Amino acid sequence: MSFIHFLKSKEFLNQLLIAVIALFLFVIVALFWLKFKTNHYQKIEVPDLSGVEMSQVEELLTDLDLRFEVVDSTKYNPEYPGNSVIEQSPTAGSFVKENRKIYLKLNPSTYELISIPEFYGKTNRQATALLLSLGYRVGDKPTYVDDIALDVVRGLLYNGKEVKAGQKIPRNSKLEFILGDGGIPRNTKDSTNLTVTEDEGIEF
């Protein structure tokens, strides 16, 4: 039988039909498998993790078949609990596929520790500007000590205890000065505000 006669034969046509059907079925099965493998129809809504502490994040995301990775910590924000989520990517409300990794930024447990600068011998104004520039707060109830220099810093208090330059305490801490009284007794210095009236003269 010649090759041309074979191509026209019933046997060849049957084999060709079987091959076409098999190829068609293979393509259909492959497409369904690919869609299943890539979770083509599955969408998981990313929850809002803002303010959620890490002890709860893992449980929450595991239940949704999602993963997470902590990528960074930001500056401490007192409006959020310590060690809780401040930022996330993808954002809340986004739709992702199963096993997607959620990237998180956390709120530190407290303000960062920074070193107290050299303050001894500076004026009240100079030391105040220096501490404020570093992120500290300065109280308005200084302690005065017997010293020839008036309003010159002779010490620094944190939570009622004296601290030294170079010591590390949290940013945003409130500090109080120990100042020289200039040799002026405190009761005299505090009563130097005088009021002059036309009829009464000088009032203390």
C-alpha atoms as an extended CHARMM CRD file, in Angstrom:
* protein
*
       204  EXT
         1         1  MET       CA              0.0000000000        0.0000000000        0.0000000000  PROA      1               0.0000000000
         2         2  SER       CA              1.4320000000        3.3660000000       -1.0370000000  PROA      2               0.0000000000
         3         3  PHE       CA              1.7760000000        6.2180000000        1.4440000000  PROA      3               0.0000000000
         4         4  ILE       CA             -0.9370000000        8.2450000000       -0.3010000000  PROA      4               0.0000000000
         5         5  HSD       CA             -3.3220000000        5.3190000000       -0.1680000000  PROA      5               0.0000000000
         6         6  PHE       CA             -2.5150000000        4.9480000000        3.5690000000  PROA      6               0.0000000000
         7         7  LEU       CA             -3.4030000000        8.6090000000        4.2140000000  PROA      7               0.0000000000
         8         8  LYS       CA             -6.7600000000        7.9710000000        2.6160000000  PROA      8               0.0000000000
         9         9  SER       CA             -7.3710000000        4.7680000000        4.4640000000  PROA      9               0.0000000000
        10        10  LYS       CA             -9.9540000000        4.3680000000        7.2550000000  PROA      10              0.0000000000
        11        11  GLU       CA             -7.2960000000        3.1280000000        9.6460000000  PROA      11              0.0000000000
        12        12  PHE       CA             -5.2700000000        6.3500000000        9.3480000000  PROA      12              0.0000000000
        13        13  LEU       CA             -8.3330000000        8.5620000000        9.7320000000  PROA      13              0.0000000000
        14        14  ASN       CA             -9.3480000000        6.6850000000       12.8930000000  PROA      14              0.0000000000
        15        15  GLN       CA             -5.8790000000        7.1250000000       14.3560000000  PROA      15              0.0000000000
        16        16  LEU       CA             -5.8710000000       10.8150000000       13.4340000000  PROA      16              0.0000000000
        17        17  LEU       CA             -9.2670000000       11.3280000000       15.0950000000  PROA      17              0.0000000000
        18        18  ILE       CA             -8.0870000000        9.5790000000       18.2460000000  PROA      18              0.0000000000
        19        19  ALA       CA             -4.9640000000       11.7430000000       18.3270000000  PROA      19              0.0000000000
        20        20  VAL       CA             -6.9780000000       14.9560000000       17.9460000000  PROA      20              0.0000000000
        21        21  ILE       CA             -9.3880000000       13.9390000000       20.6990000000  PROA      21              0.0000000000
        22        22  ALA       CA             -6.4950000000       12.9870000000       22.9970000000  PROA      22              0.0000000000
        23        23  LEU       CA             -4.7660000000       16.3310000000       22.3650000000  PROA      23              0.0000000000
        24        24  PHE       CA             -7.9860000000       18.2090000000       23.0450000000  PROA      24              0.0000000000
        25        25  LEU       CA             -8.5380000000       16.3600000000       26.3170000000  PROA      25              0.0000000000
        26        26  PHE       CA             -4.9160000000       16.9600000000       27.3330000000  PROA      26              0.0000000000
        27        27  VAL       CA             -5.2610000000       20.7170000000       26.7480000000  PROA      27              0.0000000000
        28        28  ILE       CA             -8.5210000000       20.8650000000       28.7650000000  PROA      28              0.0000000000
        29        29  VAL       CA             -7.0050000000       18.9330000000       31.6730000000  PROA      29              0.0000000000
        30        30  ALA       CA             -3.8480000000       21.0820000000       31.5950000000  PROA      30              0.0000000000
        31        31  LEU       CA             -5.8530000000       24.3230000000       31.7320000000  PROA      31              0.0000000000
        32        32  PHE       CA             -7.9460000000       23.1290000000       34.6680000000  PROA      32              0.0000000000
        33        33  TRP       CA             -4.8290000000       21.9840000000       36.5210000000  PROA      33              0.0000000000
        34        34  LEU       CA             -3.1060000000       25.3120000000       35.9080000000  PROA      34              0.0000000000
        35        35  LYS       CA             -6.0800000000       27.2730000000       37.2040000000  PROA      35              0.0000000000
        36        36  PHE       CA             -6.2480000000       25.0690000000       40.2930000000  PROA      36              0.0000000000
        37        37  LYS       CA             -2.5150000000       25.3110000000       40.9250000000  PROA      37              0.0000000000
        38        38  THR       CA             -2.4630000000       29.1250000000       40.7350000000  PROA      38              0.0000000000
        39        39  ASN       CA             -5.7300000000       29.4970000000       42.6990000000  PROA      39              0.0000000000
        40        40  HSD       CA             -7.2110000000       31.2960000000       39.7260000000  PROA      40              0.0000000000
        41        41  TYR       CA            -10.6350000000       31.6570000000       41.3010000000  PROA      41              0.0000000000
        42        42  GLN       CA             -9.5320000000       32.0990000000       44.9080000000  PROA      42              0.0000000000
        43        43  LYS       CA             -9.4050000000       35.5660000000       46.4330000000  PROA      43              0.0000000000
        44        44  ILE       CA             -8.6770000000       36.2900000000       50.1000000000  PROA      44              0.0000000000
        45        45  GLU       CA             -9.3970000000       39.7350000000       51.4980000000  PROA      45              0.0000000000
        46        46  VAL       CA             -6.4510000000       41.1140000000       53.4690000000  PROA      46              0.0000000000
        47        47  PRO       CA             -7.6030000000       42.0740000000       56.9860000000  PROA      47              0.0000000000
        48        48  ASP       CA             -6.8660000000       45.4020000000       58.6350000000  PROA      48              0.0000000000
        49        49  LEU       CA             -3.9460000000       44.6760000000       60.9610000000  PROA      49              0.0000000000
        50        50  SER       CA             -3.4670000000       48.2620000000       62.1240000000  PROA      50              0.0000000000
        51        51  GLY       CA             -2.9200000000       48.2810000000       65.8870000000  PROA      51              0.0000000000
        52        52  VAL       CA             -2.9900000000       44.4760000000       66.1310000000  PROA      52              0.0000000000
        53        53  GLU       CA             -0.2540000000       43.0670000000       68.3730000000  PROA      53              0.0000000000
        54        54  MET       CA              2.1030000000       40.4470000000       66.9850000000  PROA      54              0.0000000000
        55        55  SER       CA              0.7610000000       37.7880000000       69.3400000000  PROA      55              0.0000000000
        56        56  GLN       CA             -2.5230000000       37.9770000000       67.4200000000  PROA      56              0.0000000000
        57        57  VAL       CA             -1.2080000000       38.6410000000       63.9050000000  PROA      57              0.0000000000
        58        58  GLU       CA              0.1380000000       35.1200000000       63.3370000000  PROA      58              0.0000000000
        59        59  GLU       CA             -3.0850000000       33.4460000000       64.4390000000  PROA      59              0.0000000000
        60        60  LEU       CA             -5.2260000000       35.7850000000       62.3400000000  PROA      60              0.0000000000
        61        61  LEU       CA             -3.2230000000       35.3300000000       59.1370000000  PROA      61              0.0000000000
        62        62  THR       CA             -2.7560000000       31.5810000000       59.5910000000  PROA      62              0.0000000000
        63        63  ASP       CA             -6.5170000000       31.1340000000       59.7210000000  PROA      63              0.0000000000
        64        64  LEU       CA             -6.7160000000       32.9080000000       56.3470000000  PROA      64              0.0000000000
        65        65  ASP       CA             -3.8920000000       30.8050000000       54.8170000000  PROA      65              0.0000000000
        66        66  LEU       CA             -1.6590000000       33.8740000000       54.5870000000  PROA      66              0.0000000000
        67        67  ARG       CA              1.9430000000       34.4060000000       55.6770000000  PROA      67              0.0000000000
        68        68  PHE       CA              3.7120000000       37.4900000000       57.0210000000  PROA      68              0.0000000000
        69        69  GLU       CA              7.1440000000       39.0390000000       57.3190000000  PROA      69              0.0000000000
        70        70  VAL       CA              8.2510000000       41.9060000000       59.5510000000  PROA      70              0.0000000000
        71        71  VAL       CA             10.3470000000       44.2120000000       57.3890000000  PROA      71              0.0000000000
        72        72  ASP       CA             10.9870000000       47.1810000000       59.6680000000  PROA      72              0.0000000000
        73        73  SER       CA             10.1370000000       49.1230000000       62.8000000000  PROA      73              0.0000000000
        74        74  THR       CA              9.1040000000       52.7580000000       62.6190000000  PROA      74              0.0000000000
        75        75  LYS       CA              9.4230000000       55.5560000000       65.1440000000  PROA      75              0.0000000000
        76        76  TYR       CA              7.4210000000       54.9290000000       68.2800000000  PROA      76              0.0000000000
        77        77  ASN       CA              3.8280000000       56.1150000000       68.0360000000  PROA      77              0.0000000000
        78        78  PRO       CA              2.0720000000       56.3740000000       71.4220000000  PROA      78              0.0000000000
        79        79  GLU       CA             -1.3290000000       56.0610000000       69.7100000000  PROA      79              0.0000000000
        80        80  TYR       CA             -0.5880000000       52.3930000000       68.9200000000  PROA      80              0.0000000000
        81        81  PRO       CA              0.2110000000       49.5780000000       71.3730000000  PROA      81              0.0000000000
        82        82  GLY       CA              3.8520000000       48.5860000000       71.5910000000  PROA      82              0.0000000000
        83        83  ASN       CA              4.8850000000       45.8010000000       69.1920000000  PROA      83              0.0000000000
        84        84  SER       CA              1.7500000000       46.2650000000       67.0980000000  PROA      84              0.0000000000
        85        85  VAL       CA              1.3060000000       46.7740000000       63.3560000000  PROA      85              0.0000000000
        86        86  ILE       CA              1.5340000000       50.3400000000       62.0360000000  PROA      86              0.0000000000
        87        87  GLU       CA              1.8390000000       49.6850000000       58.2920000000  PROA      87              0.0000000000
        88        88  GLN       CA              1.1040000000       46.7040000000       56.0560000000  PROA      88              0.0000000000
        89        89  SER       CA              1.5080000000       45.7340000000       52.4250000000  PROA      89              0.0000000000
        90        90  PRO       CA             -0.7460000000       44.7670000000       50.6770000000  PROA      90              0.0000000000
        91        91  THR       CA             -3.1310000000       47.2030000000       52.3320000000  PROA      91              0.0000000000
        92        92  ALA       CA             -6.2800000000       46.1700000000       54.1660000000  PROA      92              0.0000000000
        93        93  GLY       CA             -9.1340000000       45.3170000000       51.8230000000  PROA      93              0.0000000000
        94        94  SER       CA             -6.8650000000       44.0950000000       49.0170000000  PROA      94              0.0000000000
        95        95  PHE       CA             -7.5760000000       40.6800000000       47.5160000000  PROA      95              0.0000000000
        96        96  VAL       CA             -4.7290000000       38.1740000000       47.3080000000  PROA      96              0.0000000000
        97        97  LYS       CA             -4.2340000000       34.4840000000       46.6720000000  PROA      97              0.0000000000
        98        98  GLU       CA             -3.6540000000       31.7870000000       49.2350000000  PROA      98              0.0000000000
        99        99  ASN       CA             -0.2120000000       31.6880000000       50.8710000000  PROA      99              0.0000000000
       100       100  ARG       CA              0.5130000000       35.3170000000       49.9580000000  PROA      100             0.0000000000
       101       101  LYS       CA              3.0510000000       37.0230000000       52.2150000000  PROA      101             0.0000000000
       102       102  ILE       CA              1.9380000000       40.1970000000       54.0310000000  PROA      102             0.0000000000
       103       103  TYR       CA              4.7630000000       42.6370000000       54.8440000000  PROA      103             0.0000000000
       104       104  LEU       CA              4.4820000000       44.4470000000       58.1690000000  PROA      104             0.0000000000
       105       105  LYS       CA              6.0260000000       47.4510000000       59.9290000000  PROA      105             0.0000000000
       106       106  LEU       CA              5.8050000000       47.4250000000       63.7080000000  PROA      106             0.0000000000
       107       107  ASN       CA              5.5150000000       50.0350000000       66.4090000000  PROA      107             0.0000000000
       108       108  PRO       CA              8.4500000000       49.7430000000       68.8580000000  PROA      108             0.0000000000
       109       109  SER       CA              7.6000000000       48.9580000000       72.4640000000  PROA      109             0.0000000000
       110       110  THR       CA              8.7650000000       52.4240000000       73.5550000000  PROA      110             0.0000000000
       111       111  TYR       CA             10.5390000000       55.5420000000       72.3240000000  PROA      111             0.0000000000
       112       112  GLU       CA             14.0850000000       54.9900000000       71.1590000000  PROA      112             0.0000000000
       113       113  LEU       CA             16.8580000000       55.5400000000       73.6630000000  PROA      113             0.0000000000
       114       114  ILE       CA             19.0680000000       58.5580000000       73.0260000000  PROA      114             0.0000000000
       115       115  SER       CA             22.0520000000       59.9100000000       74.9210000000  PROA      115             0.0000000000
       116       116  ILE       CA             21.7000000000       62.9860000000       77.0890000000  PROA      116             0.0000000000
       117       117  PRO       CA             24.0130000000       65.7030000000       75.7180000000  PROA      117             0.0000000000
       118       118  GLU       CA             26.4700000000       67.7030000000       77.7710000000  PROA      118             0.0000000000
       119       119  PHE       CA             24.3790000000       70.2630000000       79.6150000000  PROA      119             0.0000000000
       120       120  TYR       CA             26.3810000000       71.3240000000       82.6630000000  PROA      120             0.0000000000
       121       121  GLY       CA             27.2030000000       75.0240000000       82.6990000000  PROA      121             0.0000000000
       122       122  LYS       CA             24.8050000000       75.9740000000       79.9240000000  PROA      122             0.0000000000
       123       123  THR       CA             22.1500000000       78.6040000000       80.4930000000  PROA      123             0.0000000000
       124       124  ASN       CA             18.5650000000       77.5330000000       80.9940000000  PROA      124             0.0000000000
       125       125  ARG       CA             17.6740000000       78.7990000000       77.5110000000  PROA      125             0.0000000000
       126       126  GLN       CA             20.6150000000       77.0770000000       75.8010000000  PROA      126             0.0000000000
       127       127  ALA       CA             20.0100000000       73.7440000000       77.5100000000  PROA      127             0.0000000000
       128       128  THR       CA             16.2650000000       73.9000000000       76.8320000000  PROA      128             0.0000000000
       129       129  ALA       CA             16.8070000000       74.4740000000       73.0970000000  PROA      129             0.0000000000
       130       130  LEU       CA             19.3390000000       71.6280000000       72.9840000000  PROA      130             0.0000000000
       131       131  LEU       CA             17.1070000000       69.0900000000       74.7220000000  PROA      131             0.0000000000
       132       132  LEU       CA             14.0330000000       70.0330000000       72.6890000000  PROA      132             0.0000000000
       133       133  SER       CA             15.9850000000       69.6100000000       69.4450000000  PROA      133             0.0000000000
       134       134  LEU       CA             16.7900000000       66.0210000000       70.4470000000  PROA      134             0.0000000000
       135       135  GLY       CA             13.1560000000       65.1840000000       71.1620000000  PROA      135             0.0000000000
       136       136  TYR       CA             13.0490000000       65.5320000000       74.9340000000  PROA      136             0.0000000000
       137       137  ARG       CA             10.4840000000       67.5620000000       76.8410000000  PROA      137             0.0000000000
       138       138  VAL       CA             11.5070000000       70.1590000000       79.4440000000  PROA      138             0.0000000000
       139       139  GLY       CA              9.4240000000       70.7090000000       82.5530000000  PROA      139             0.0000000000
       140       140  ASP       CA              8.5640000000       74.0570000000       84.1060000000  PROA      140             0.0000000000
       141       141  LYS       CA              9.4180000000       73.2280000000       87.7270000000  PROA      141             0.0000000000
       142       142  PRO       CA             13.1840000000       73.5480000000       88.0830000000  PROA      142             0.0000000000
       143       143  THR       CA             14.9980000000       72.9270000000       91.3470000000  PROA      143             0.0000000000
       144       144  TYR       CA             17.2790000000       75.7490000000       92.5070000000  PROA      144             0.0000000000
       145       145  VAL       CA             20.5370000000       75.2070000000       94.3590000000  PROA      145             0.0000000000
       146       146  ASP       CA             22.9220000000       77.6110000000       96.0500000000  PROA      146             0.0000000000
       147       147  ASP       CA             25.2120000000       78.7810000000       93.2410000000  PROA      147             0.0000000000
       148       148  ILE       CA             26.7430000000       82.0830000000       92.1870000000  PROA      148             0.0000000000
       149       149  ALA       CA             25.4940000000       81.6560000000       88.6010000000  PROA      149             0.0000000000
       150       150  LEU       CA             21.8360000000       82.5130000000       88.0610000000  PROA      150             0.0000000000
       151       151  ASP       CA             19.7500000000       80.1120000000       85.9120000000  PROA      151             0.0000000000
       152       152  VAL       CA             22.8090000000       78.1170000000       84.8400000000  PROA      152             0.0000000000
       153       153  VAL       CA             22.2430000000       74.3640000000       84.6270000000  PROA      153             0.0000000000
       154       154  ARG       CA             23.8680000000       72.4250000000       87.4530000000  PROA      154             0.0000000000
       155       155  GLY       CA             21.9740000000       69.1650000000       87.0540000000  PROA      155             0.0000000000
       156       156  LEU       CA             19.1670000000       67.3130000000       85.3170000000  PROA      156             0.0000000000
       157       157  LEU       CA             16.3400000000       65.2510000000       86.7990000000  PROA      157             0.0000000000
       158       158  TYR       CA             14.4240000000       62.3830000000       85.1730000000  PROA      158             0.0000000000
       159       159  ASN       CA             11.5320000000       60.9060000000       87.1790000000  PROA      159             0.0000000000
       160       160  GLY       CA             12.9060000000       62.6520000000       90.2340000000  PROA      160             0.0000000000
       161       161  LYS       CA             16.3810000000       61.1420000000       89.9100000000  PROA      161             0.0000000000
       162       162  GLU       CA             19.4860000000       62.9470000000       88.7480000000  PROA      162             0.0000000000
       163       163  VAL       CA             20.9390000000       61.8310000000       85.4050000000  PROA      163             0.0000000000
       164       164  LYS       CA             24.2790000000       62.5340000000       83.7480000000  PROA      164             0.0000000000
       165       165  ALA       CA             25.4190000000       63.4570000000       80.2460000000  PROA      165             0.0000000000
       166       166  GLY       CA             25.8410000000       60.3640000000       78.0720000000  PROA      166             0.0000000000
       167       167  GLN       CA             23.1560000000       58.4260000000       79.9160000000  PROA      167             0.0000000000
       168       168  LYS       CA             20.4820000000       57.0050000000       77.5960000000  PROA      168             0.0000000000
       169       169  ILE       CA             16.8040000000       57.5850000000       78.2860000000  PROA      169             0.0000000000
       170       170  PRO       CA             13.7680000000       57.3610000000       75.9910000000  PROA      170             0.0000000000
       171       171  ARG       CA             13.0270000000       60.1630000000       73.5600000000  PROA      171             0.0000000000
       172       172  ASN       CA             10.0580000000       62.3450000000       74.6150000000  PROA      172             0.0000000000
       173       173  SER       CA             10.9510000000       61.9240000000       78.2960000000  PROA      173             0.0000000000
       174       174  LYS       CA             10.2470000000       64.8990000000       80.5190000000  PROA      174             0.0000000000
       175       175  LEU       CA             13.3340000000       66.4150000000       82.1530000000  PROA      175             0.0000000000
       176       176  GLU       CA             13.6190000000       69.0140000000       84.9030000000  PROA      176             0.0000000000
       177       177  PHE       CA             16.5890000000       71.3340000000       85.4430000000  PROA      177             0.0000000000
       178       178  ILE       CA             18.6330000000       71.9090000000       88.5390000000  PROA      178             0.0000000000
       179       179  LEU       CA             19.5860000000       75.5880000000       88.2560000000  PROA      179             0.0000000000
       180       180  GLY       CA             21.8640000000       77.9570000000       90.0890000000  PROA      180             0.0000000000
       181       181  ASP       CA             20.0490000000       80.5950000000       92.1460000000  PROA      181             0.0000000000
       182       182  GLY       CA             22.6570000000       83.3310000000       91.6060000000  PROA      182             0.0000000000
       183       183  GLY       CA             23.0780000000       83.6930000000       95.3490000000  PROA      183             0.0000000000
       184       184  ILE       CA             19.5460000000       85.1140000000       95.6140000000  PROA      184             0.0000000000
       185       185  PRO       CA             17.3640000000       83.4890000000       98.2820000000  PROA      185             0.0000000000
       186       186  ARG       CA             14.3690000000       81.8470000000       96.6200000000  PROA      186             0.0000000000
       187       187  ASN       CA             11.7480000000       83.7710000000       98.6360000000  PROA      187             0.0000000000
       188       188  THR       CA             13.3920000000       87.0350000000       97.5550000000  PROA      188             0.0000000000
       189       189  LYS       CA             13.7870000000       85.9750000000       93.9450000000  PROA      189             0.0000000000
       190       190  ASP       CA             10.1670000000       84.8340000000       93.7220000000  PROA      190             0.0000000000
       191       191  SER       CA              8.8120000000       88.0770000000       95.1290000000  PROA      191             0.0000000000
       192       192  THR       CA             10.5110000000       90.5050000000       92.7870000000  PROA      192             0.0000000000
       193       193  ASN       CA              7.2950000000       91.1470000000       90.7900000000  PROA      193             0.0000000000
       194       194  LEU       CA              6.1880000000       94.6520000000       91.7460000000  PROA      194             0.0000000000
       195       195  THR       CA              2.9720000000       96.4070000000       90.7900000000  PROA      195             0.0000000000
       196       196  VAL       CA              2.8670000000      100.2140000000       90.6690000000  PROA      196             0.0000000000
       197       197  THR       CA             -0.4560000000      102.0020000000       90.8890000000  PROA      197             0.0000000000
       198       198  GLU       CA             -1.1070000000      105.7050000000       90.6790000000  PROA      198             0.0000000000
       199       199  ASP       CA             -2.9190000000      105.9460000000       94.0170000000  PROA      199             0.0000000000
       200       200  GLU       CA             -1.3540000000      103.2210000000       96.1130000000  PROA      200             0.0000000000
       201       201  GLY       CA              2.3110000000      103.4660000000       95.1600000000  PROA      201             0.0000000000
       202       202  ILE       CA              4.1790000000      100.1520000000       95.2040000000  PROA      202             0.0000000000
       203       203  GLU       CA              2.4760000000       96.8580000000       96.0940000000  PROA      203             0.0000000000
       204       204  PHE       CA              4.2380000000       93.6180000000       96.8110000000  PROA      204             0.0000000000
